[in-house]
Amino acid sequence: MVYCLADIGNYMFSPNHDMKPIRVRMVHCLVYEYQLYRHVTIMEPHRATPDEMKIFHDEDYIDMLRRAKPEHMNSNLDALSYYNIGDDCPLFDGIFEYCQITTGGSIAGAQSLNSGEYDIAINWAGGMHHAKWYKASGFCFVNDIVLAILQLLKKHQRVLYVDIDCHHGDGVEEAFYTTDRVMTISFHKFGNFFPGTGNYDSIGYGKGLHYAVNFPLHEGITDLSYMIVFRGVRSSLHVVSKAVERFRPNAIVMQCGADSLAMDRLGCFNLTVAGHGELVKYIRSFNLPLLLVGGGGYTLSNVGRCWTYETAVAAGVEISNELPICEHYSLYAPTYTLHAPPTNMEDKNTRSHLETISARIYDSLRYVCAPSAPLKG
């Protein structure tokens, strides 16, 4: 297994912004103190080049990011608005270097899987699933996931993308909405919630019809409710395994957004670190080349705990519930433990809702077959 040591902790969107890149450094510190580095190959990935980014993104957009400086926020507002640069996606010191690091880790992870030398690659700095080909969106500037999948498609005929962020993986879905070589599956809060897309009837278009899968969820989903539909615990519902059965992927990319955990500042789900990790463990059990990336996560201590635990899960190593002394240790007060119980938040996902959405997804998956034609375009 290869672990991308992509350090973005020195970058800051703005003092009051919800996205805080230092969270990834917190993960690296815990991974080190748990001595998980003994079980992985540490890789310092290259910084993605503009040409690599332009494989997916609009040339003018990437050139704008290269030239961008914070002081530009007060001038040329029409141009910045076109690229969706603003409060959610601000210009900050080192923005392009930040994008190079987050993206380079995912590209390098995909390349390591393509080499056949590694079966799992991790880039917790990645997972920027909202970025569109010509603009920023939802705290995301460059869509490292799309670029990583395009790398995987150089060797693998079919790639499955699974997204467990609290927010819909709209940027990745949109990029592959018309191809049958990538299946996207997103479990997310739907309704009056960013980005407002991803209902069950968004299933792809053209050759990609039925190759987009969306599972809209309500507030408060628990570990058990999630596992009922994700892998069929205490149920015959198992959306992911049904998708794998029909699509027969050669590789998997999993976006592990930690904003689906209980007590996230922007999320509204009620998963525990252990429950979140079970989803990763289940995807790992398919024994396919696997790229794990980060994503959302706005309660810093949650992110540190979650992605450290999932590094251990991916490596097949058990780690202590007692957190080791580490940088930012005070942020893990008052328990200083890896795991915590869920909150008493109401789970608004009834069994009827879960069964209804699952049935609709099953119906769409009946039309899926595993293609082998090259990706065109």
C-alpha positions in Angstrom: 0.0 0.0 0.0 1.3 3.5 -0.9 0.5 6.5 1.3 0.8 9.9 -0.3 2.5 12.4 2.1 0.9 15.4 0.5 1.3 18.2 3.1 -1.0 21.1 2.6 -1.1 22.2 6.2 0.6 25.5 5.5 -2.2 26.8 3.2 -5.2 28.7 4.5 -8.3 29.6 2.5 -9.1 32.5 5.0 -9.2 32.7 8.8 -12.9 32.0 9.0 -13.3 29.6 6.1 -14.7 26.2 6.9 -12.2 24.4 4.8 -9.0 24.1 6.8 -6.1 22.2 5.0 -4.3 21.8 8.3 -6.7 18.8 8.9 -4.6 16.7 6.6 -1.4 17.4 8.6 -3.3 16.3 11.6 -3.9 13.0 9.9 -0.3 12.6 8.9 0.8 13.3 12.5 -1.5 10.6 13.9 -0.5 8.1 11.2 3.1 8.7 12.2 2.5 8.5 16.0 0.5 5.2 15.5 3.6 4.0 13.6 1.4 3.1 10.6 4.3 4.2 8.4 5.7 0.7 9.2 2.9 -0.9 7.2 2.8 1.4 4.2 5.1 2.8 1.5 5.4 6.6 2.1 5.5 8.6 -1.1 6.0 12.3 -1.6 4.1 12.9 -4.8 5.0 15.3 -7.5 3.2 18.5 -7.9 0.7 18.2 -10.8 1.7 20.3 -13.8 -0.7 22.7 -15.6 -0.7 20.3 -18.6 -1.8 17.4 -16.3 -4.6 19.5 -15.0 -5.7 20.5 -18.5 -6.3 16.9 -19.4 -9.7 17.6 -17.8 -9.9 21.3 -17.0 -10.4 24.2 -19.3 -7.0 25.8 -20.3 -8.1 29.4 -19.5 -9.4 28.3 -16.1 -6.1 26.6 -15.1 -4.1 29.6 -16.4 -6.2 31.9 -14.3 -5.4 29.8 -11.2 -1.7 30.0 -12.0 -1.8 33.8 -12.1 -4.2 34.3 -9.2 -3.3 36.3 -6.2 -5.5 37.2 -3.2 -5.5 40.9 -4.1 -7.3 40.0 -7.4 -10.4 39.3 -5.3 -11.1 43.0 -5.3 -10.7 43.5 -9.1 -11.9 42.0 -12.3 -15.0 40.7 -10.5 -16.9 39.6 -13.6 -14.1 37.2 -14.7 -13.7 35.8 -11.2 -17.5 35.3 -11.0 -17.4 33.3 -14.3 -14.9 30.9 -12.6 -17.0 30.9 -9.4 -14.2 32.5 -7.4 -15.7 34.1 -4.3 -16.4 33.5 -0.6 -16.7 29.7 -0.9 -13.8 29.4 -3.3 -11.5 32.3 -2.5 -8.1 33.2 -3.9 -5.5 32.7 -1.2 -1.7 32.8 -1.0 -0.3 29.7 -2.7 -3.6 28.6 -4.2 -2.0 27.1 -7.3 0.7 25.2 -5.3 -2.1 23.9 -3.1 -4.0 22.6 -6.2 -0.8 21.1 -7.5 -0.2 19.1 -4.3 -3.8 17.9 -3.8 -4.0 16.8 -7.4 -0.5 15.4 -7.7 -1.2 13.0 -4.9 -4.2 11.5 -6.6 -2.6 11.3 -10.0 0.5 9.6 -8.4 -1.7 7.3 -6.5 -3.5 6.2 -9.6 -0.2 5.7 -11.4 1.1 3.5 -8.6 -1.9 1.3 -9.0 -1.4 1.2 -12.8 2.1 0.0 -12.2 0.8 -3.1 -10.5 3.3 -2.6 -7.6 0.6 -1.5 -5.2 -3.0 -2.6 -4.6 -4.1 0.4 -2.5 -3.1 4.1 -2.7 -4.2 6.8 -0.3 -4.2 10.6 -0.8 -6.1 12.3 2.0 -5.3 15.7 0.6 -7.5 14.9 -2.4 -11.2 14.2 -2.9 -12.2 17.6 -4.4 -15.3 16.2 -6.0 -17.2 19.4 -6.7 -14.8 21.1 -9.1 -16.1 21.4 -12.6 -14.1 21.5 -15.9 -14.1 25.3 -16.2 -14.8 26.5 -12.7 -14.4 26.1 -8.9 -17.2 24.8 -6.7 -17.9 23.9 -3.1 -14.3 24.6 -1.8 -12.9 22.6 -4.7 -10.7 24.1 -7.4 -9.1 21.2 -9.4 -10.9 17.9 -9.6 -8.1 15.5 -8.6 -10.6 12.6 -8.6 -11.5 13.0 -12.3 -7.8 13.3 -13.2 -7.0 10.1 -11.2 -9.8 8.2 -12.9 -8.5 9.3 -16.3 -5.1 7.9 -15.3 -6.7 4.6 -14.2 -8.6 4.3 -17.5 -5.3 4.2 -19.3 -4.9 0.6 -18.0 -8.2 -0.4 -16.6 -11.3 -0.9 -18.8 -13.8 0.0 -16.1 -13.5 2.1 -13.0 -16.1 2.3 -10.2 -16.3 5.6 -8.2 -17.9 5.4 -4.7 -18.6 8.7 -2.8 -19.6 8.7 0.9 -19.3 12.4 1.5 -22.3 14.1 3.0 -22.5 16.2 -0.2 -23.3 14.9 -3.7 -20.2 14.1 -5.8 -21.5 16.2 -8.6 -18.3 17.2 -10.3 -17.1 13.6 -10.8 -20.6 12.4 -11.9 -20.8 15.3 -14.4 -17.4 14.4 -15.9 -18.4 10.8 -16.7 -22.1 11.2 -17.1 -22.0 10.1 -20.8 -19.6 7.2 -20.6 -20.1 3.5 -19.7 -16.5 3.0 -18.6 -17.0 4.8 -15.3 -19.8 4.1 -12.9 -20.3 6.7 -10.2 -22.2 5.9 -7.0 -22.9 8.7 -4.5 -24.6 8.5 -1.1 -25.5 12.0 0.1 -27.9 14.4 1.7 -30.4 15.5 -0.8 -32.9 18.4 -0.8 -32.2 21.9 0.5 -28.5 21.1 0.7 -25.4 21.9 -1.4 -25.1 21.3 -4.3 -28.8 20.4 -4.6 -28.2 17.6 -7.2 -28.1 13.9 -7.1 -31.7 12.6 -6.9 -32.3 8.9 -7.6 -33.4 9.6 -11.2 -30.1 11.1 -12.2 -28.8 8.0 -13.9 -26.5 9.1 -16.7 -27.1 9.9 -20.4 -26.3 8.4 -23.8 -23.8 5.7 -23.5 -23.6 6.5 -19.8 -27.3 5.9 -19.2 -27.7 3.8 -16.0 -24.0 4.2 -15.1 -24.7 7.0 -12.6 -26.1 5.9 -9.3 -27.4 8.3 -6.7 -28.8 7.4 -3.2 -30.4 10.5 -1.7 -30.5 10.4 2.1 -32.1 12.3 4.9 -30.6 13.8 8.0 -29.3 11.7 10.9 -28.4 8.5 9.1 -26.7 6.0 11.4 -24.1 3.3 10.9 -26.8 0.6 10.7 -29.1 2.5 8.2 -26.1 3.2 6.0 -24.8 -0.4 6.1 -28.3 -1.7 5.3 -28.2 -0.1 1.9 -24.4 0.0 1.4 -23.7 -3.7 2.0 -26.9 -5.4 2.9 -26.5 -5.7 6.7 -29.7 -7.3 8.1 -31.2 -6.8 4.7 -31.3 -8.0 1.1 -30.5 -4.5 0.0 -26.9 -4.1 -1.1 -26.4 -1.3 -3.6 -22.7 -1.5 -3.9 -22.3 -5.2 -4.4 -25.1 -5.2 -6.9 -23.3 -2.4 -8.8 -20.0 -4.4 -8.7 -21.8 -7.5 -9.9 -23.3 -5.7 -12.9 -20.5 -3.4 -13.8 -17.5 -5.7 -13.0 -15.0 -2.9 -12.3 -11.3 -3.4 -12.7 -10.4 -0.6 -10.2 -12.2 1.5 -7.6 -11.8 5.1 -6.4 -13.5 5.9 -3.1 -14.1 9.4 -1.8 -14.1 9.2 2.0 -15.6 12.6 3.0 -15.6 12.9 6.8 -18.4 15.4 6.8 -20.8 12.4 7.0 -19.6 11.8 10.6 -21.7 12.9 13.6 -21.0 16.5 14.8 -19.6 17.8 11.6 -19.8 21.5 11.3 -21.5 21.4 7.9 -22.8 17.9 7.7 -26.0 16.4 9.0 -25.4 12.7 9.3 -24.7 10.6 12.4 -22.0 8.1 11.4 -19.3 7.1 13.8 -15.6 6.7 12.9 -16.0 2.9 13.2 -19.1 2.9 11.0 -17.4 5.1 8.4 -14.4 2.8 8.4 -16.6 -0.2 7.9 -17.6 1.3 4.5 -14.0 1.5 3.6 -13.4 -2.0 4.8 -16.2 -3.3 2.7 -14.9 -1.6 -0.5 -11.4 -3.1 0.3 -12.9 -6.5 0.5 -13.5 -6.6 -3.3 -9.7 -7.0 -3.6 -9.5 -4.6 -6.6 -6.9 -1.8 -7.1 -8.2 0.9 -4.8 -7.5 4.6 -4.5 -8.8 6.3 -1.3 -9.1 10.1 -1.2 -10.3 12.6 1.3 -13.0 15.2 0.7 -15.3 17.1 3.1 -14.8 17.2 6.8 -15.1 20.4 8.8 -14.7 19.3 12.4 -11.0 19.0 12.6 -10.8 16.3 15.3 -13.3 14.2 13.4 -11.1 14.3 10.3 -7.9 13.4 12.2 -9.6 10.4 13.8 -11.4 9.2 10.7 -8.7 9.2 8.1 -6.1 7.8 10.5 -8.5 5.0 11.3 -9.2 4.3 7.7 -5.4 4.3 6.9 -5.2 1.5 9.5 -8.2 -0.3 7.9 -6.7 -0.1 4.5 -3.4 -1.5 5.8 -5.2 -4.2 7.7 -3.8 -3.1 11.0 -5.6 -2.7 14.4 -4.8 0.4 16.4 -5.5 1.5 19.9 -8.5 3.5 20.9 -6.3 5.7 23.0 -4.8 8.4 20.9 -1.0 8.8 21.0 0.5 12.1 22.1 0.7 14.2 18.9 0.7 17.7 17.5 -2.7 19.2 17.9 -3.4 16.7 20.7 -5.5 19.3 22.6 -8.1 19.3 19.8 -9.0 15.7 20.7 -10.3 16.7 24.2 -12.0 15.7 26.3 -11.8 12.0 25.4 -8.5 11.8 23.6 -9.8 8.6 22.0 -10.1 7.4 18.4 -13.7 6.4 18.7 -16.8 8.0 20.1 -20.5 7.0 20.2 -23.0 8.7 17.8 -25.2 11.5 19.0 -28.9 11.1 19.8 -29.8 12.8 16.5 -33.0 11.4 15.0 -32.5 9.2 11.9 -35.0 10.4 9.4 -34.2 7.6 6.9 -37.1 5.2 7.4 -36.8 1.6 6.3 -39.5 2.4 3.6 -37.4 5.2 2.2 -34.3 3.1 2.0 -36.1 0.2 0.4 -37.9 2.5 -2.1 -34.6 4.1 -3.3 -32.8 0.8 -3.4 -35.5 -0.7 -5.6 -35.3 2.1 -8.0 -31.5 1.7 -8.2 -31.8 -2.0 -8.7 -34.2 -1.4 -11.5 -31.7 0.9 -13.2 -28.8 -1.5 -12.7 -30.6 -4.2 -14.6 -29.6 -2.4 -17.8 -25.9 -2.2 -16.9 -23.4 -4.4 -18.7 -19.6 -4.3 -18.5 -18.3 -2.5 -21.6 -14.8 -2.9 -23.1 -14.6 -0.1 -25.7 -12.0 2.6 -25.3 -13.1 6.0 -23.8 -13.6 8.4 -26.6 -13.1 12.1 -26.6 
